[in-house]
Structures are given as C-alpha cells and as structure tokens.
C-alpha cells in the first residue's frame, strides 16, 4: 500500500468522526498557537529592548569614578568619587595613545527645575562638550548645538529634548526663548529629535549645556566635577580595544598601584546589550516552555483519542486483515491518521498564533501596550515539526496495538 | 471424467485451543479435499469445529498439526504477512454480518482488497464491474448504512470476487437475512458456481446447504458424513423451511 493510499484511508478515518477529530486537533492547535505567540512576544520584547539599547549608541563606553571610601572604609556609594579630570579627557582624546577612541567627552550632571513663563518642568541637566550629539547619537530637530567657543566662554545656552519641548513649551518653537534653570537664565538654541525609547529611561527628557557653564552656574560649588567620561569607538567591534586603551591611560594618569582595584569603572553598551539579551532570552525560553506544556497535553489527547478509535474500530481492523491487510498496512494507516491529526492541528495553530501575534499589540493593558511580537520562522518550523513528531510519538502505541490484533478475535469483537 | 484439480487439501489437521488451563480439541485429525469448481456446504452444530475449520481454510489461523495445501501452496507454516497475502489473492470472504467498512461507499469497499494488493490498474472500473455483476452498479456511492441487508451482502460478494480468488469462502452468508434475501444471495452464489467458481459454504441450515453440490457434516472435530447431492432450491412451501433452523436437528 502506498503512502498516498494510507493518507486517503487516514483522511477517511478522520472525516468519519469530524467532531472528535476537530476537538482532538484543537488540543494541538492551542499548543502550537501558544508556542508561536509566546515566543513571538518574547522575541518582540527582546527586539524592542535591543533597539533601545542600540539607540543609546552601541559603540560607546561609559567611565565612572569608583565609589570612594571614607576613613574607616565606609563606602560612599556609586558615583561619589571625583577622580575623573579634564586631564583624563585630554589624554583619552590623544590619537597617538588611544587610536581606537574617536572622541572622549566629559559629562557632569546637575538636576534642576526649569521654568518658562508660567510653566515648569523637571529634567536632568547635562553639562558636556560640543561632541555630545555625535557620541550619544542625538540629531538636531531645530536650531543647532553649542560650539566649542560656547564651551570656552561659559555661554548660557541650552539644547533640550523632545519631552522638554512638549512639556515646557506646549509645542511652541522654543528656539530663541529664555528659560530658567535653577534661577539662571539660559537661551534655548536648539532641540533634539526624539529617540523614542522608554524602557531604559526617557532619552528625550534632557537638557544639555556647555560643561563649563554647568560648573560655573549649576553644580553649586562642587568645582570642576566630571561625573562620567563617555568614549566613542569607531565601530562596535573596536569597543574592547578602546576599553583597554582607556584603562591603560587612566591607570597611568591616576598612578594606580594595583590594577585589580582601579579608581574607576567602565561599562559599555555591549555589556548592557548582552545583559538585557540574556534577560529577554530567558523570558522567551520561559514563555516557550510554558506553551510547550500545552503541546504535550495536546499530544496525550491525541493518544487517548487514537486508543479509543482503535478499540472502536477493532472490527474494521479485523475486516481489513481478513481481506489482506498486512501488519504494516494497519500500522501505517493509524500512524498516518494521528500524524495528519497533529500536523493539521499544527498548521492551524501556526495560522492562529500568527494572526493573534499580528493583532495583540493593538490590545492595551492600561496605558502600556505589549511590544509588537516578532514571529520567528525557526519557532514556526520547530512547532510544526514538533506537532507532527507528537503525532508520530503518541500514535505509535495505539497504531501498534491495532496492527497487533489477531484477525479472528478482531472480527469477533462486538 | 478427468480428475479435477484439488484446490484445498487438508490432511490429518488438528487444532488445539488453550482457554486458561483447559485444552480444547477443536479439530481431531481431519482430512478433506475440495476440487476446483465444487460448491461445498460444511454443516455442523455449534461446537462441532466448523468455525475453526472455516478459519483454517480462510487462512485466518494455522493448524496445530497436519498440513493444508491451498491452490498448491502449503500454508500451514506461513507467517502472518504471508497469510495476509494469501487471504488477499486466493480467498474471497463473505461473512454472516456482511463486515463492510462503515462510512465507506460500496465502491470503496469493493476496491479495498485491490488497495492492499497494491494493484492500481483500473481499480475503480474493476470495482464497478464487480458491483455490476451482483446487480448493484446503481448503489456504488451508497454507504453500507444506506443499503438493505441483502444489498450489503451482495456488496460483500462483489468485494470477495474482485481479486479473482481461487475460492469464495462464505460463512453463514444468510444468517442475518430474511428468507427472501437469503434466497437471492444463495441464487447468486449458485450462479457464480455455475460460472466455474469454487465455493465453500459454512451453514447449519439444511435448506441453505441444499444449494450445494456436496455436503460435509462435522461433529466433535471429525467429518461424520460427506455426500454429493443434486443442488436444488428448497420448495417454498417446505414445512421445514418455516421452522426455526435449530429445531431441525
């Protein structure tokens, strides 16, 4: 008997009891659909987070001062050190010493309330140099960024992000307007285009001033404090080399005796990227595993129904054997029947999982939507393969039982 | 008259069943020869071993001892798959309870043996031809549940004939039919015998056995009588035919 004949017989068998076949298929359908959907949701989260991390610039490294220890060894906490200096920035920008560092910029942070007319808004104010937009991958929406001359002359100019524009200026063009930050008057000279990320902090709620201006007017007597240095490598592949060069320079500049205990720490975007990837990867595996349980339950459902079918059709098996069906003909018939059942359920499950994946980001939970699910083709192929495999695995026992029936006893079965 | 070719030769056949610890001797050294073209009725009460004999002749089972040669093939030692092949090619079964595959059309039922034979040449045409032979060409696409008992049995006979088997083995073919359909089926079998087919009929009803040209009686696993007769249809007003068959014996 050919496989085509066996398929035809299996189809007849399944169509003979449509409701039961349909319900059994539903078990696999839900299992496969759930795998596809949940893996897609996990992938979607992963893709979104990675896009956000990439938006921060994937070829940059942050250098922070280590936490200082007061007398008696009490740690003062992360970022409390003041070991980074303008001299470090100058050394890092030296192409001879650090060929893999394109640019290094100093950053200082000052928090402050901003006011414009009768509006007020809170944003982190960052002091930096003219290279800030290039390193942090900001582009200008309107106006322009401040120049090295502004940095030289402590100009009281500020560039603001989209959130500040929307919140403080209610959508009006802020370029040329005077705002107050900590009661100091600044002129807005430009706005950044939106970076549109949310999960890793709002990249649009920023105000950037020349670092010298920040030191002079905003950081309040803390001197020329640099809270972090950001270095930019020419490409993501050179980040490690850039980190090594920076380490060498800083260890030398700071005359650190023990390289194992430096007075600074580094964190690259790739560190963040790999950390978040491993988190979202675990999430995807977890979701997939939960869904896989329902697939196994569906498989057991198939086995159950196939056993009932074999018992119910004992007489038919006897007839087929009497008119010349061999053991493997019967085995093939029932095996293909269970595989068609699970394979068809799998195909429908893929369709359902795909459609739901495409629709689910429209569903809002409160104000948050799920990240758009990304259906991965390997998960689709795997789910289909597994569903057919489940039909095979859970079909073997019932089919073998059918094939092993003795024709006389099967014929006598009522 | 030239010696007819032997189709079935059973010699010293025994069959022992074990039911729990008890051994049951269903056949005790039985010899039987059936020639090509014969119409043999095997009769006997329940427990006489006629079902066992029919299972052996039909290659559904193998004898415990003794030999069985069917159409020049010694089948006593064959394995399950080889027996399946013999059943497929050389034997056409007609059962008491019709035994059609439910939810399959008459046509599909008839072509079923060809599917297992792996024979794909003009399968549907040949199945239609066989249905036509039993007068059911117009019922080809009906399911068994849509056919009367007599029609179902005719489909079963068409199925038995499709592979051109050496023998047609009919096990109480009229047991589930009313007397009119019974007559119809027996006339069909008699006609097929007239066309040269070898038919082995198992029955316990004398007026069914009357259609055969030879009657073999079994009791306790032995042949107690083996006689040839002129085939005849029982007369309609035969008082025996009106009585329940159990009472006849």
Interface residues (C-beta under 8 A of the other chain):
Chain A: X1 X2 X5 X9 X12 X15 X16 X315 X316 X318 X319 X320 X321 X322 X323 X324 X325 X326 X327 X328 X329 X407 X408 X411
Chain B: X55 X58 X60 X61 X80 X81 X84 X85 X87 X88 X89 X93 X95 X99 X100 X101 X102 X103 X104 X108 X112 X113 X115 X116 X117 X118 X159 X163
